[in-house]
């Protein structure tokens, strides 16, 4: 899915988001592991830790730290959005690409996913990017599909 950023006017998030922090890899991995049904993203917390480490190491593309962020609740990481310079899977897509958006079930329904995506949209718009893309698949929840449609993402 793609959102053309020209004229995009994302709302300011009503939650505080913080920059990604490699020192919080374990917390990010726990939220990531909890966010997906079993077997969709990873099978164990160890696999989740490895996925987060690989993300920070650039295995899925060059991480855009400006457009990526984590959400915390009472000091605990409960979600994140990871944005890379461009998709390593879809050569035809120009510009930044959301490789992951997740919110731990304990924090779902509070608007954190929306705030995280709006942060990515805002940062990419500010730097002059023309579009922001993402993939939907087996692990994409109906709520995420609705969120992306509501924010203006369209299927390619």
C-alpha positions as CSV (number, residue, x, y, z in Angstrom):
1,X,0.0,0.0,0.0
2,X,1.2,3.5,-0.7
3,X,0.3,7.0,0.6
4,X,1.3,9.9,-1.6
5,X,2.6,12.6,0.8
6,X,2.0,15.7,-1.3
7,X,-0.5,17.7,0.7
8,X,-0.8,15.0,3.5
9,X,-1.9,16.6,6.8
10,X,-1.4,14.1,9.5
11,X,-2.8,14.9,12.9
12,X,-0.5,15.3,15.8
13,X,-0.3,12.2,17.9
14,X,-2.0,12.4,21.3
15,X,0.6,10.1,22.8
16,X,4.3,10.7,23.5
17,X,6.6,8.8,21.1
18,X,10.3,8.4,21.7
19,X,13.3,7.7,19.3
20,X,14.3,4.1,18.8
21,X,16.9,2.9,21.3
22,X,19.1,-0.1,20.6
23,X,19.5,-0.4,24.4
24,X,15.8,-1.4,24.6
25,X,16.0,-4.3,22.1
26,X,14.7,-6.8,24.6
27,X,11.6,-4.6,25.3
28,X,11.0,-4.0,21.6
29,X,11.3,-7.7,20.9
30,X,8.7,-8.5,23.7
31,X,6.2,-6.0,22.3
32,X,6.9,-7.3,18.7
33,X,6.5,-11.0,19.8
34,X,3.2,-10.2,21.7
35,X,1.7,-8.2,18.9
36,X,1.4,-11.0,16.3
37,X,-0.5,-14.3,16.4
38,X,1.8,-17.3,17.1
39,X,3.9,-18.2,14.0
40,X,3.2,-15.0,12.0
41,X,6.2,-12.9,12.8
42,X,8.3,-15.3,14.9
43,X,7.9,-18.4,17.0
44,X,10.0,-17.5,20.1
45,X,11.1,-14.4,22.0
46,X,14.6,-15.3,21.0
47,X,13.6,-15.0,17.3
48,X,11.9,-11.7,18.0
49,X,15.2,-10.4,19.6
50,X,17.1,-11.5,16.5
51,X,14.6,-9.7,14.2
52,X,14.9,-6.5,16.1
53,X,18.7,-6.8,16.1
54,X,18.7,-7.4,12.4
55,X,16.5,-4.4,11.9
56,X,18.9,-2.2,13.8
57,X,21.8,-3.7,11.8
58,X,20.1,-2.8,8.4
59,X,19.3,-6.3,7.3
60,X,15.9,-5.1,6.0
61,X,17.1,-1.8,4.6
62,X,18.7,1.4,5.9
63,X,16.7,2.4,8.9
64,X,15.2,5.9,8.9
65,X,15.7,6.9,12.5
66,X,13.8,10.2,12.0
67,X,10.6,8.4,10.8
68,X,10.9,5.4,13.1
69,X,9.8,5.6,16.8
70,X,8.7,3.6,19.8
71,X,5.7,4.1,22.0
72,X,6.0,3.7,25.7
73,X,3.4,3.3,28.5
74,X,4.5,3.9,32.1
75,X,8.1,3.6,30.9
76,X,7.6,0.3,29.1
77,X,7.9,-0.2,25.3
78,X,4.5,-1.2,24.0
79,X,4.9,-0.5,20.2
80,X,7.0,0.8,17.4
81,X,7.2,1.7,13.8
82,X,10.3,0.9,11.7
83,X,10.8,2.8,8.5
84,X,13.6,2.2,6.0
85,X,14.9,4.3,3.1
86,X,13.3,1.9,0.6
87,X,11.8,-1.5,0.3
88,X,14.3,-4.4,-0.2
89,X,11.4,-6.5,-1.4
90,X,9.6,-4.2,-3.9
91,X,12.1,-2.5,-6.3
92,X,9.3,-0.6,-8.0
93,X,8.5,1.4,-4.9
94,X,10.2,4.7,-4.5
95,X,10.9,6.3,-1.2
96,X,10.5,5.2,2.4
97,X,8.9,2.0,3.4
98,X,7.4,0.8,6.7
99,X,8.9,-2.6,7.4
100,X,7.0,-3.0,10.6
101,X,4.3,-1.5,12.8
102,X,3.3,-3.3,16.0
103,X,1.5,-2.6,19.3
104,X,1.5,-5.0,22.2
105,X,-2.1,-6.2,22.8
106,X,-2.0,-4.7,26.3
107,X,-1.9,-1.2,24.7
108,X,-4.0,-1.8,21.6
109,X,-7.1,0.3,21.1
110,X,-5.5,3.5,22.6
111,X,-4.5,5.0,19.2
112,X,-0.8,4.1,19.5
113,X,-0.7,2.5,16.0
114,X,-2.2,5.6,14.5
115,X,0.2,7.8,16.4
116,X,3.2,5.8,15.2
117,X,2.1,5.8,11.5
118,X,1.3,9.5,11.7
119,X,4.8,10.1,13.1
120,X,6.3,8.3,10.1
121,X,4.1,10.3,7.7
122,X,5.0,13.6,9.3
123,X,8.7,12.9,9.3
124,X,8.7,11.7,5.7
125,X,6.6,14.7,4.6
126,X,9.0,17.1,6.4
127,X,12.0,15.7,4.5
128,X,10.3,16.0,1.1
129,X,9.5,12.4,0.4
130,X,6.7,12.0,-2.1
131,X,5.3,8.7,-0.8
132,X,5.4,6.2,2.1
133,X,4.7,2.6,1.4
134,X,4.1,-0.6,3.4
135,X,3.0,-4.2,2.9
136,X,0.0,-5.9,4.2
137,X,-0.2,-9.7,4.5
138,X,-1.2,-12.6,6.6
139,X,-0.3,-11.0,9.9
140,X,-2.0,-7.7,9.2
141,X,-5.0,-7.3,11.4
142,X,-8.3,-6.0,10.3
143,X,-7.7,-3.0,12.6
144,X,-4.4,-2.2,10.8
145,X,-6.2,-2.5,7.4
146,X,-8.8,0.0,8.6
147,X,-6.1,2.3,10.0
148,X,-4.2,2.3,6.7
149,X,-7.3,3.0,4.7
150,X,-8.4,5.7,7.1
151,X,-5.0,7.4,6.7
152,X,-5.2,7.4,2.9
153,X,-3.0,4.4,2.0
154,X,-4.2,2.8,-1.3
155,X,-3.3,-0.5,-2.9
156,X,-0.9,-0.5,-5.8
